[in-house]
Amino acid sequence: MDVVYIRDDLIAGWRAACEFVAAEKVYLGRVALPPFDPERNLPKRMIAEDLPMYCLVDAGKVVGWADIVPVDIPECAHRGILGIGLLPEARGKGSGKRLLEAVCHHAQRVGIEKVELTVYSSNRAAIALFERYGFRRIGIIQDYRRLDGVTYDGLMMEKSLT
């Protein structure tokens, strides 16, 4: 599996991976993605602005991704929000760490000094990954999400890149 910077030819695979992980209903905030605009989508913005977004590719298939999107307020642009996801076949193989290394290194290069995330407190594997990579817990948002009769708390975490 290779970690590569997002490219136009990977956008469809990235979208498919996002849709799959969203449909699992336990990892991402959304369970269905908004309609796709081929001209104005997140990867195109990330490429145009040289922002950190990487894909994990296995035999030509996107099986994971990570991105750090700067906060869209000029006074807060030194902060970025991490998004990450892996298809089942890529989990538990060190792929998450490799993606984190790539996006955090890139984030530093473009001036992002701090990375923040929110993860469901039930996602122990992701929390362990983030803690091993140096993220620290900063708070809990109780009743963060309700889906299919289940309430999820959100664990907020951060990592300084300076």
DAPEZI-V855941 format. One record per residue. SS is DSSP state (@ for helix, = for strand, . for the rest). OMEGA is omega in whole degrees, 0 to 359 (999 if undefined). D_FIRST is the distance of its C-alpha to the first C-alpha in whole Angstrom. Layout:
BEGIN
ss-><SS & SS>
omega-><OMEGA & OMEGA>
d_first-><D_FIRST & D_FIRST>
END
This chain:
BEGIN
ss-><. & = & = & = & = & . & . & @ & @ & @ & @ & @ & @ & @ & @ & @ & @ & @ & @ & @ & @ & @ & @ & . & . & . & . & . & . & . & . & . & . & . & . & . & . & . & . & . & . & @ & @ & @ & @ & @ & @ & @ & . & . & . & . & = & = & = & = & = & = & . & . & = & = & = & = & = & = & = & = & = & = & . & . & . & @ & @ & @ & . & . & = & = & = & = & = & = & = & = & . & @ & @ & @ & . & . & . & . & @ & @ & @ & @ & @ & @ & @ & @ & @ & @ & @ & @ & @ & @ & @ & . & . & . & . & = & = & = & = & = & = & = & . & . & . & @ & @ & @ & @ & @ & @ & @ & @ & @ & . & . & . & = & = & = & = & = & = & = & = & = & = & = & = & . & . & = & = & = & = & = & = & = & = & = & = & = & . & .>
omega-><182 & 173 & 183 & 176 & 180 & 177 & 179 & 183 & 178 & 186 & 180 & 178 & 176 & 181 & 179 & 178 & 178 & 180 & 180 & 183 & 177 & 182 & 176 & 173 & 184 & 185 & 184 & 179 & 180 & 173 & 174 & 182 & 176 & 179 & 183 & 176 & 186 & 181 & 184 & 180 & 184 & 181 & 180 & 177 & 182 & 179 & 184 & 183 & 182 & 180 & 186 & 174 & 184 & 177 & 171 & 186 & 179 & 181 & 177 & 182 & 175 & 182 & 177 & 179 & 170 & 177 & 173 & 183 & 179 & 175 & 188 & 175 & 186 & 181 & 181 & 186 & 175 & 180 & 177 & 180 & 181 & 168 & 181 & 176 & 179 & 171 & 184 & 183 & 181 & 183 & 176 & 183 & 182 & 183 & 179 & 178 & 180 & 177 & 178 & 179 & 182 & 184 & 180 & 177 & 179 & 180 & 177 & 183 & 182 & 172 & 174 & 187 & 184 & 179 & 180 & 177 & 170 & 181 & 177 & 183 & 177 & 183 & 186 & 181 & 179 & 179 & 179 & 177 & 182 & 180 & 177 & 181 & 174 & 174 & 178 & 179 & 179 & 178 & 178 & 170 & 180 & 179 & 184 & 182 & 174 & 181 & 178 & 177 & 181 & 177 & 180 & 170 & 179 & 176 & 177 & 181 & 177 & 177 & 175 & 178 & 181 & 999>
d_first-><0 & 4 & 7 & 10 & 13 & 15 & 16 & 19 & 17 & 14 & 17 & 18 & 14 & 15 & 18 & 17 & 15 & 18 & 20 & 19 & 18 & 22 & 23 & 22 & 25 & 24 & 22 & 23 & 26 & 26 & 26 & 27 & 26 & 28 & 29 & 26 & 28 & 26 & 28 & 28 & 25 & 23 & 20 & 23 & 25 & 22 & 21 & 25 & 26 & 23 & 22 & 19 & 16 & 12 & 10 & 6 & 5 & 5 & 7 & 9 & 9 & 9 & 9 & 10 & 12 & 14 & 18 & 21 & 24 & 27 & 30 & 32 & 35 & 36 & 37 & 34 & 32 & 31 & 29 & 26 & 25 & 21 & 19 & 16 & 15 & 12 & 12 & 14 & 11 & 9 & 12 & 13 & 10 & 10 & 8 & 12 & 13 & 10 & 11 & 15 & 15 & 14 & 16 & 19 & 19 & 19 & 22 & 24 & 24 & 25 & 28 & 27 & 28 & 27 & 25 & 26 & 25 & 26 & 25 & 27 & 28 & 27 & 24 & 24 & 20 & 19 & 23 & 22 & 18 & 20 & 23 & 21 & 20 & 24 & 24 & 28 & 30 & 32 & 34 & 34 & 35 & 36 & 36 & 33 & 33 & 34 & 33 & 34 & 37 & 34 & 35 & 32 & 32 & 30 & 29 & 29 & 27 & 27 & 26 & 28 & 26 & 29>
END
